[in-house]
Amino acid sequence: MTVGDTSDRAGGKGGRAKAVSGRRRLPPDERERLIVAEAVKFFAEVGFEGHTRDLARRLNITQPLLYRYFPSKEALIDRVYQEVYVNRWNPAWEALIEDRTQPLAQRLIAYYRDYARTILDPAWIRIFLFAGLKGGRLNARFLDMVRERIFTRVIREIRVDRGLPLPPELPFTEIEYELVWGLHASIFYIGIRKWIYGLPIPDDVNPIVDAKVTAFLEGVPAVMRQLAAAKP
């Protein structure tokens, strides 16, 4: 999709003048949405080394006009991060994990099914990997949010479910965070197989997610109990 389509590209100077005069002026907020939508696709395809002039060409706008909306490439990348990661975050996930009116397995399966639906998207997966290769804080910001809002809750709910002590009596440990990382990363890897390696994945990943959560709950709480028992 282009921000400004021209109606005549082949008529020489007269055609170009007609094209410019026939170009539809977009409200600033609509133009910005179109820029961001195309930037998401652009960076997912070529990575963050892609040039803004090439993005502007895709949008059929000038590079100076692009910089009127985003004064730097980093500002545009930050906006893409907001669009792909922050705006897709569902605050209801946190309440779901803590809803003790439901069995723990049911809560985690429901959360990871919905999380899988959110992240198993080519833009989400590819931009996340490109951001990691580029360095900087994009990945770290998101992963800090996941650790604080999801991993900590999962650890707490497992301890409550299995009758294990909570902080401050027994602080959460890095080993417990690593155990939750294993489950979380296994969901992410489904997307890696499809949109990085080009391998097929099932159309319905829910049974895979269910099996991963079940395996997690059959093994990890026992390890957490051993860790708790080893503390003075």
Secondary structure, DSSP 4 states (H G I P E B T S, - for coil): --SS--S-SSSHHHHHHHHHHHPPPPPHHHHHHHHHHHHHHHHHHH-TTS-HHHHHHHHTS-HHHHHHHSSSHHHHHHHHHIIIIITT--THHHHHHT-TTS-HHHHHHHHHHHHHHHH-SHHHHHHHHHHHHH-SSHHHHHHHHHIIIIIHHHHHHHHHHTT---TTTS---HHHHHHHHHHHHHHHHHHHHHHTS-----S--HHHHHHHHHHHHHHHHHHHHHHHHH--
